[in-house]
Amino acid sequence: MSAFAFLLFCAQACLIQ
């Protein structure tokens, strides 16, 4: 997994929590 994809995934997780 690329760092960019990881950042996008983290952003989504933070927004939906």
C-alpha positions as CSV (number, residue, x, y, z in Angstrom):
1,M,0.0,0.0,0.0
2,S,1.4,3.4,-0.9
3,A,1.7,6.2,1.6
4,F,-0.7,8.3,-0.4
5,A,-3.4,5.7,-0.3
6,F,-2.8,5.2,3.4
7,L,-3.3,8.9,4.1
8,L,-6.5,8.9,2.1
9,F,-7.8,5.9,4.0
10,C,-6.9,7.5,7.4
11,A,-8.7,10.7,6.4
12,Q,-11.8,8.7,5.6
13,A,-11.7,6.8,8.8
14,C,-11.2,10.1,10.8
15,L,-14.2,11.7,9.0
16,I,-16.6,8.8,9.6
17,Q,-15.8,8.1,13.2
